[in-house]
Structure formats: structure tokens, C-alpha cells
């Protein structure tokens, strides 16, 4: 039962981080720039888009590869 509690605790932590980062990078940061009257140029939009896709790819790779690394480390220790 202890593993289940730890899993729930970790799931809450990850969910909070995911929602917080989503709020900051997608709503808060662009919202502040919109309120201050910043003019979005094409170069800024391209940069923002590249940054978002880079973040998406890195996060996806980390999420996909991390379990394999943990499995390998556990198998090596056993």
C-alpha cells in the first residue's frame, strides 16, 4: 500500500508541475505581453513556435526514455 501512496503523491506533483508550466508558458507570459501592447512580429512568432516544439520534443523524449533508464538501472542493481 505504501507504493500506491507514493505513486499518488508523485502523480499529484507531476500534474501540478504540468498545469503550472502550461499556465506560465501558454497563458501568463503571452498574456502579459499582450496587455503591455507588445507587437508580435513574424520573427518573434517563429521563435516562440520553435521554442514550443523544441520543448514538446524534449519533454516527449524524456517521458519516453526515462522508464527505460530506470528499468536498466534496476536490472543492473539486481
N, C-alpha and C positions, 0 to 999 in steps of 0.2 A: 504494500500500500504506500510505502514511502516513495517509491519510484513514480507512482502515479501523482502524488502531491508535487514532487519536483517537476514533473512534466507539465502539470497545470500551471505551476509558478513560472516556468520558463516560457510557456505559451503566452501567458499574460504579458510578460516582459517584452517578448518579441512583437506582440500585437501593438502594445503601446508605442514602441520604437517605430514600427512601420507607419502607424497613423500619424505620429508626431512628425516624422520626416516628410511624409506626404503632405501634411498641412503646411509645413515650413516651405518646402521647395515648390509646391504647386499653387498654393493659395496665398500665404503670407508674403513671401518675397516679391512675387509679381504684383500682388495687391498693393503693397507699399509703393512700388514703382509707378503703378497706375494712378494712385491717389496723389503722388507728388507731381504728376504731369510729365513723367519721362516719356519721350518719344521713342517708341520701339522701331529701330531701324532693321533693315533686312539682315545686316551683319550680326546684330545682336540676336535676332530670332534664330539665325543659323547656328550661332554659338550655343544658344540655350538648347536648341534641338539636339545638337551634337553631344552636349553635356548630359542631357536626359537619356539619350540612347546609350551613351557610354556607361552611365550609372546603371541602366537596365541590364546591360550585358554583363558587367562586373558582378552585380547582385545575383543574376541568374547563374553565372558560372560558380560563384561562391556557394550558392544554395545547392547546386548540383554536385559539386566536388567535395564539399566538406564531409558529408556522410561517408564517402569512400575513404577519405583520410582517417576518419575516426575508426572505421572498420579495420583498416590496415594496422593502425596503432594498437587497437585491442587484440587483433590476431597476433601481432608481433609480441605483445606482452604475455600472452597465454602460452 
